Amino acid sequence: MFAPPRPAEVEKGADYVPSYHGFSGPLHTGFQESMFGGSSEPAFVESVVNLTKIRKSPDLNGGEPNCVSYVPLVSGRFFPMMNCLFNNIRDRP
């Protein structure tokens, strides 16, 4: 389940494209306020764009990974990706 960035996180640089995300499921992801706020994140993004001409993407999950972007993290109770995938198919014939 993806949790879109809250207004305070958007103000700090978080962004997303709704069509790239599911809003239900066993893996909980979202932006965490503690990962933003300092000057290092915006400075890093700006440096990458200025020095390499790699673009800043609003959402890394769009299929064009050659970019710089703020990335949501797994949050809440951690479910490893393998378990999430396996639990969805284990009862199939």
N, C-alpha and C positions, 0 to 999 in steps of 0.2 A: 504494500500500500504506500503510495507516494503522498507526502504532505507538502503542498506548495509552500513557498517561502512566505513568512509573515511580513507585514509592512516594515517592521524594523530591520528584517534581513534583506528585503528589497532595497531599502535605503543604503545598506552596506555593500550592495553589489549583486546579491543573489537574483537569479532570473530563471525562467523555465519556459518550455513550450508544452502546453497541456497535451497535445496530441502524441507526444513522445512517451507519456507515462500512463500506467494503470493506477487506478485509485482503489484497488482492493487486492487482496492476496496475502500470503504469509510473510513476505519480506517487507519490512517497514523502512522506508527511506525518507529523508527530508534534510533540510538545512538546519544546522544547529547554531543558535545564536553565539555560542562560545567560540565558534571557529571564525567568526568575523569580528570586525571592530577596530583592529589595529591598523597601522599604516602599511604593514608589510604585504598584505594581500593585494590591495590596489596597486602598490608600487611594483609588485611582481608582474601582475597582468599588464600594466603599462609598459614595463621593460620588455616583456616578451613581444608585445605588439610593435613597439618602436625599434627594437634591435633585430628582430627576425622577420617582420612583416607578416607573421602568423596572425590570423584574425582572432578577435574575441568573439566567442559564440555564446548566445544566451543559454544554450543547453547542449552539453557534450553528448547527450544521448540521441542526437539526430542522425547518426550515421556518417558524420564527417569529423573523425577524431583528431585531425590535424588542426588543432585550435587551442586556445587557452580559455578556461572557463571555471567558474565556481561550481563545485560538484557536491550534490547531496550525498549524505552518508547513511549507512545503516544505523537505525536508531531503535531505542527501546530494547526489548528482548532480542538477542541476536540469534538468527537462524542462518546457519551457513547455507550458501547458495545450493550446494549439492542436496542438502536435506529438503530445501524448498522444491527443487525439481523432482527429486525422488518421491516425495510424499504425494505429488500430483499424479504420478504414473504407477505407483507400486501395485495397485489393485487391478491394473489392466491385464487382460489375457495375453 
